[in-house]
């Protein structure tokens, strides 16, 4: 059984599409289809049902998918063990980060990764928490940091830390040394024009749930995804935002904003998520530890 053919089949089965798999693997679709077909001929089994919506594993395909994941994992572990003989772990690790955290975490994490795993390769992708959970299941990501992760039998979740959301407003001119403003209630926040991410952003969904619990709804001035864009619009006077202290501190002009705590506190939970279908390799385990260490160092 050719390992490359097995890898191609596993990716097609996980993504449910030859087109999506060809993009993920960076392999031309005709070549990908041909290799999977050769595997089917060798095994004398139809592994996939091809239709207009994609490709669905047959009963034989589901069985091979289960074994194939384990086989490919063992091959990766063997490569890692050989790398350890040379004195270094190797392999590729694909990490998913929410945009607000990527702005803070990506640079120090990359530095730590290069220092500790010089022979390994790191890929960082930004995405919504709901989308990244899907990418973990399909194998596009190995590790994801999620806001308010929802339990799933396909995902293993470990808490990282809680973040407090603050009200972020444009600072009035000439008041750079103003005293800290008093806390604001969630009901008062609801009456302010907010620049906020669109659904199903995890923070947006949490804000709506928390406000609904006190009988109010957010006043949405603008919906936009991306921390930089949100802060730029706040600086332009479009409204206020709800972001973490880190997001403001790492902005281009943190002095342009003032932050107010919300009472009672509005907190989001950061979690480290991995696929329950694929045991983590040593390189991935080391990367998970680096994520924890880097977050702790950031305070």
C-alpha positions, 0 to 999 in steps of 0.5 A: 500500500503506497503511503502517498495514496493513503494520505491522499485518500484520507484527506479526500475522505476527511474533506469530502471533496476531491477539489478541496483535497487537491487545494489542501495537498497542493496536488492537481485534481486529476493526479489526486483522483488517479492515485485514489483510484489506483488504491481502490484497484489495489484493494479491490474495493470502492472506497468513495462514492463520487457524486455532484456534491463531493465524495463520501466514504463507503463502508470499506472507505470508513474502515480504511479511514480509521486505519489510515489515520493511525498508519499515517500517525505512526509514520509521522512518529517514526520520522520524529523519532529519527529526528530525535536521533539527530537531536531535533524534532521535525514535522509540520504543525498547523495552528489556528488562532482567532484574529484578536489573539493572532495579533498578540500571539503570532510573533512571540510564538513563532520566535519560540517555535523557531528557537525550540523546534528549528527543524520543524515547520509552523503554519498559522491560520486565522479563523473564527472559532466555529470554523476552526473546529471544523478544520480540526475535524477535517485535518486542516489544523492540528491545533487551534486556540478557540474562544468559548469552545463548544464541546464535541466528540470530535474535539478535545478541549483544554482550558488555557485562560480567561480574558476580560472584555473591556469597553474600548472608546476613542480617547478625547483629545488632550486627555492622555493622562485622564484618571481611569473611568468608572466601570460601566454596566452591560445594560449601559454598554447596550445603549452605545453604538458598537463596532462589533464582529459579525455572527458567528464570531464567538465574542459577538455571540457571547455578548448577545447571550450576556445582554439577553440575560439582562434583557437588552440587545446590542446597538450595532453601529457596524459589523466588521471582522478583524481587530485592526479594522475595529480599532481603526473605526473606533479611532475614526469615531464610528463607535465603541468596541468590546475587546481584550486589554491585550488587543488594545495594548498591541494596537498601533496607537494604544494611546488613542483609546481609553478602556472601561471595565464592565460590571459584572465582568464580561469574560471569555474563555480561551481553550486549546483544541485538538482532534480526538481522531488524531493523537498528537505527535511529539512536535505537536505536543511541544507546540501546545506547551509553547502556546501555553508558555507564550500566553503565560509570558504575555500575562 
